[in-house]
Amino acid sequence: MISKKGVFAITKTECGANDDIKTYEKCNHGGNVKMLDEQKKLIQEQHRLEQAQMRNRSKEQKARTRRLIQEGAILEKVFPWVKNVADLEELENRLCAISKKAE
């Protein structure tokens, strides 16, 4: 039985006495690669780890976004004139000037 998807074709083969080799071979432009069950499990574990890292990155990004929004809200509450400043460079300069006066 042969099924094709993209550039890969998957063909069913007989393994015989060797149980370590799975019953499918991956063919990519004629090159056969026999994958051991341990290799397959390792790849699956790597993908699980990558997915967990992506979830953690996403949580960290959402937490950072939330923190920045909250800090911006506090800034607008303390300095209402911030809402009317159109240029970020001007905002930075005015806040630096306020900071220097406080010292």
C-alpha distance (Angstrom), angle and dihedral (degrees) to the residues before:
residue distance angle dihedral
M1 . . .
I2 3.80 . .
S3 3.79 126.0 .
K4 3.81 124.1 179.9
K5 3.76 128.4 -153.0
G6 3.78 119.7 168.3
V7 3.81 111.8 -39.7
F8 3.80 93.9 -26.7
A9 3.80 126.8 90.3
I10 3.79 119.9 -167.6
T11 3.79 116.3 -152.8
K12 3.79 127.0 -173.3
T13 3.81 113.7 -127.9
E14 3.78 137.4 177.3
C15 3.81 115.4 -107.0
G16 3.77 98.1 -169.0
A17 3.80 115.3 -168.0
N18 3.81 96.0 -12.2
D19 3.81 105.5 94.3
D20 3.82 94.1 175.3
I21 3.78 92.7 72.3
K22 3.77 114.6 74.9
T23 3.80 119.9 -126.8
Y24 3.80 95.9 -109.1
E25 3.79 131.0 71.9
K26 3.77 123.6 -158.2
C27 3.80 114.0 -136.0
N28 3.78 120.4 -163.0
H29 3.79 112.0 178.6
G30 3.79 92.2 -30.2
G31 3.83 98.7 -45.7
N32 3.81 112.8 122.8
V33 3.79 120.1 -150.1
K34 3.80 120.0 -173.5
M35 3.79 110.7 -156.1
L36 3.78 122.7 -153.1
D37 3.79 119.2 -135.8
E38 3.80 89.2 -117.7
Q39 3.80 90.4 54.6
K40 3.79 90.4 49.5
K41 3.81 91.1 50.7
L42 3.81 90.3 47.8
I43 3.80 91.7 52.0
Q44 3.81 91.0 47.7
E45 3.80 90.8 50.4
Q46 3.82 90.4 49.0
H47 3.82 89.6 52.4
R48 3.81 90.8 49.0
L49 3.80 89.7 51.0
E50 3.81 91.9 48.7
Q51 3.80 90.5 49.8
A52 3.81 91.2 50.0
Q53 3.81 90.1 49.7
M54 3.81 90.5 49.7
R55 3.82 90.1 51.0
N56 3.82 90.4 50.2
R57 3.82 91.6 48.2
S58 3.78 89.9 50.1
K59 3.82 91.7 50.2
E60 3.81 90.6 48.7
Q61 3.81 91.7 49.3
K62 3.81 91.6 49.5
A63 3.81 91.2 48.4
R64 3.82 90.7 49.8
T65 3.81 91.6 48.6
R66 3.80 90.8 50.0
R67 3.81 91.5 48.8
L68 3.82 92.5 49.4
I69 3.80 91.5 49.7
Q70 3.80 91.3 49.7
E71 3.80 92.2 47.5
G72 3.81 90.2 49.2
A73 3.80 90.3 51.0
I74 3.82 90.8 51.7
L75 3.81 90.1 48.1
E76 3.81 90.7 52.5
K77 3.80 90.9 47.3
V78 3.82 93.8 51.3
F79 3.82 95.5 38.8
P80 3.84 108.6 29.5
W81 3.82 91.1 -180.0
V82 3.83 88.1 70.7
K83 3.82 89.8 79.5
N84 3.81 90.6 64.0
V85 3.82 97.4 48.8
A86 3.80 108.5 105.4
D87 3.81 99.5 -175.8
L88 3.80 121.5 63.3
E89 3.79 91.7 -152.3
E90 3.79 89.9 56.2
L91 3.81 89.8 49.1
E92 3.79 91.0 51.2
N93 3.83 92.1 48.6
R94 3.81 93.0 49.7
L95 3.80 92.7 47.5
C96 3.82 91.0 48.0
A97 3.80 89.5 51.3
I98 3.81 90.8 51.3
S99 3.80 89.9 48.1
K100 3.82 92.0 51.9
K101 3.82 91.7 49.8
A102 3.80 89.9 52.7
E103 3.80 91.9 57.0
